[in-house]
Structures are given as structure tokens and as C-alpha cells.
Amino acid sequence: MRLALIGGTGIDEMPCFREGAAKNISTRFGEVELIENEASNLIFVPRHGLDHSAPPSAINYRAQMAALRILEVEAVIGVCAVGSLRNDLPPGSFAILADFIDFTKQRISTFFTSDDHSIVHTDFTHPYCPCVSDVLRAACEDSGVQYEPAGVYLGVDGPRYETPAEVRLYASWGAQVVGMTNVPEVVLAREAGLCYGALAIVTNPASGLQADSLNHDFVRAQTAAVAEKLQAILTLALGNIPVHRECSCRLNSGLVI
């Protein structure tokens, strides 16, 4: 079974990917840079590109998901950095995402356009694969980290951070974390028939929940601080995703990529 990770800095330093080879995959949506370890049947997609040059709003999510389908990937773990809307979910903790609110405005969020597909209304009662999510929860438990087992994610375009008023609004809607990269990734993964679970790294309190202003250097430092914990969680999870998964994620596996 072929598995994939999607994420940013640090994942490419995992031993399984240090031994991999960089590749370019051509899709009808564009080119995708990735690292493949053929011996381990693992693929890493650097969401922002190998040179980390694509801002969140410019990521070619459709091409990335199409590339995974071309490579016959079955299950995916997406890793994303988030701001916390809760005081009891501090920087350095994690969240297994269970639901999302899509507040993006500028992104192509479906494969099913009128150009070449019939309109398909995909069920999102369970937005994230329950099997992959259960494996991530077990990995967090075994790693002894602080984590939210059923996080509600609110997706925004970025690249700016949120205002305090926006943060108060998002929290009133029931969101627990806010970020710029998991939507529409989760949507396209489901449309492509991939079993997709998401692990969020809490890097900062959202705007207005602390006195200090937000800056990207602080976020990067928090991500680096949990790199070893992150790699431990992912290593455990990748080794425990079951081959036979009782979920409905693959109902769209016939999508023409």
C-alpha cells in the first residue's frame, strides 16, 4: 500500500525521505514536486514546493491530489500549522482534525467543474477519514503529547493573519483552530477518493489571544521546536494505517484524473 505525507519544513528530514528521490509529476492541472521513497512505498509532497516559494493562496492543490492519484496512493496524512482559538490548546500542542469550516474565497476547491465532469455532490458528513484519524489519535497517545482529538478547523486564504474581531467570530462559530492550508486540500482528497487524515501543529495563539503581535519567525520557531515529536507521531501513524479500511472515502476513486 502506498502512503503519502503532505506538509512543510521538517518532514523531508525524516529518515524515510532523506533516502528518497526528488521527482516531478505532470498532471493536467500542472507540475508537482515531490520526494518518493520507492523502497518504503512512501511519498512526501512539500505543499509549498521544494523551495517553499508558493504562498498558501497559490498552492496548486488539484495538481497535488492528482499526482497522488497517478502514483496510486491510497492514504494520506496532511500536516498543517494552525493558530489556536482556545487558551487550553497552547503552542506546541497538536490537533487531529475532525471537521472544518471553509472560509476561503479565492481557491479552486473542486475537481467537478462543468468543463469536463458531471456535477457531483460529495458527502462530507465525515470530512476526514475515520480510519486514518484513529491511527493519528493512537500515535499522539503513544507519543505522550498534548492534543485535541477532534479539532474543528477554519480555513482562510491568508497570507495575512486574522484580526482579533475575525478570531472572535470564528470561535463563536465553533472553530477551535484557524489555518491557511488544509482547505481545499481535504475537499479535493475526498473528491479524489483518498483516505485523508490531518494532523495540525498549534504554533501560536490566534490574534487577540495574546499581547504580542504575530510574526512568521515565531511560527517557524514553534514548528521547529516540535519537529522531533512530529516525526515520532508520523512514524508511528504511517506504520499503523490498515490496508483494509472500513470507510466511505474511496467512493470517488473512479474520478478521471
N, C-alpha and C positions, 0 to 999 in steps of 0.2 A: 504494500500500500504506500502510495506516495503522499507525503505531507509537506505543508508549506508554512512558513512564518512570514508575516508582513510586519515591518516595523522600521525603526530608525537606528541611530547610533548605538553601538554596543552589541547588537545581535550578531553582526558579522564577525565579532571577536570570539564567538562561541567556537569551541574546538571543531564541531561538525562543519562549520562554514569556513574556518581558516583553511581547511583541507579541500574546499570546494573550488570550482572554476567559474569565473565570470562569463556570462553569456548574454547575448541579445536575442530576444524572441520577437519575431514580426507577427503582428496581428492586424486585422483590418481597421483597428482603432489606433494603431501606432506601434512604435517600438517599445520594448520593455527590457530594462537592465535587471539582471538577477544573478544570484550565485546558486550553483547546483552542486550538490554532493551526490554523485550517482551511486556510490557505494552504500550510502545510508538512505537513499531514496528521499532526500530532504532538499527543499528549495527555500531560499531566502529572497524575498522581494524587498529591496530598500525603497520604501514608499516614496521618498523624495528624490530618488535617483542615487547612483553610487557616489556622486559628488555632492549630494544633499542640496541641490540647486533649485528644486521645484517647491514653491510655497504651497501651503495646503489647498488653496483655491485653484492651483494649476496642475494638480496631480491628475494623471490620466487613469482614473480608476477603472474605466471599462477595459482599457488595454491590459491592465494588470490582471484583472479577473479572467479575461480571455486567454492570456498567456498561461495561467494556471490550468485552465480547461484544456488547452492544446497539449500541455505536459502531462495530462491525465492525473492531476492532483485530485484527491478525494476529500481531504480535511485540511482546514486552515486555522491557524491561530493569528489573530491580529493584535498587535501590541500598540497602545496609544498613550500619549501623555495627556493628562487632564488636570483641570483646576477643580478643587473641591468646593461644593456648596454647603458642606456640613463641617462644623467645628470639630466633630469627633472623627473625621476622616482626614488626618493630617498629611503633610508631605512625607513621602517615604512609605506610605501605605499603598494598598492595591485595591482594585475592584474588579470583580467578574461581572461583565455587563449582561443584563437580562432584558433590558428594554431601552428604547430610545425615543427621543423627540427630534424630528428633523426641522431645524430652523435655518437650514442653508437656503440660499436664494439664487446662486449663480452656477450650480453644478448640474451636469447631466447625470441623472440618477436612475436611469433605466436602460436596459437593452431593448425593450419592447417599444420601439418607435414606429410611427406609421410608414417609414421609408421601406422597411423590409420585413417587418414582423406583424402578425396579428396582435391586437392589444390583449395583454394577459394581465389579469388582476391577481397578483400573488398574495397568498395568505401570509400575514405577519403576526398571527396570534402568539407565536413563539419566535421572536426575531432572531435569536441566537441559537445555534444547535445545542439542544439539551445534553447530548452525549459529550461533546467537546467541553461544554461549560462545566459539567460534572467532573470531568478529568482535571480541569483547571482548579476547581474548588479543592479537590483532593490534594493537588500539588501544593496549593497555598497552605493547607492544613499541615501537610508533611514538612513543609519548609518553615513553619512556625512564624509566618509573617502576619501582620495586621491587615485584614482585608474585609471588604464588603462583598458578601456572597451573591447579591442580586442588585447590582447597581443600575440606576436609570441615568442614561447619558443624554445630554442635549448637545446636538451638533450645530456649530456655527461656521460661517465661511472663514473668518479671520482675514488677513493675518493679524489684525489688531486684537488686543484683549478686550474683554467685555467691560461695560460700565457698571458701577455699583447698582444703578437702577435696573439694568438688564439682569444682573445676578439675582436681585430680589425677586424679579418677575419669574425667572427660571426656577428658583427654589419654590415659589408659590405654586408652580405647575407640577411639582413632584419630582423634578430633576435633582439628582444628587451630585453629578459631576458634569463638567462642560468641557468640550474639546473641539478641535478643528479637523480631525482626520477620519473618524470612524464612520461618518455618514458622507457619501453614499456607499462606502466600502461594504458595509453589512448588507445593504439592499442588493447590490449587484452580485454579491456572493450567493445570496439566496436565489436570485433570478438565474444564476448560472448553475444551480444545483449543487453547490459546495456546502459541506458541513463546516460552518464557520463559528468559532467562539472568539471572544475578545477579552484580553487582559489589559486593564487600564492602570497606569502608574500615576499616582497622585503626586504632582510636582509642586503645587502651590495652592494656598487658599485663593479662592476667586476674588476678584476685585471688590474692595469694600469690606472684606472679612479680616483684613489686617491693615495696620497703619502704613506700612511701606508700599511704595509703588511697585508694580510688576515689571520685570525685565527678563529678557530671554536668557541672559547669562545665569540668572538664578535658577530658571527652569532646567537648563542644561546641567547645572551642578547637581541638582536634585536627582536627575536621571542617572548621572554618573555614580552618585552615592549608593544607588540600589542596584547597580549593574550585576554584582555577584548574586544577589538574591533573585533578580530577574532571570539570570541564566540558570540558576538552580531550579526555579519553578518551571521554566520552559523545557529543560532537560527531562524532568520528571513527567511533565504532561505529554511530550512527544513520544515517550516510551510507553504510554498507557492508553493512547487513543485506540479504542477497539476497532478491529476490522469490520465486524458486523455491528451496525448501529441501528437501533430502532428509532428512527426519526423520520420526519417528512421533508427534510432539506433537499433531497435529491429528486423531488417531483419535477423539477425543471431541467433535469440533466439532458434532455433532448434538445435544449436550446442550440440553435445553429450559431457557432462562434466563427 
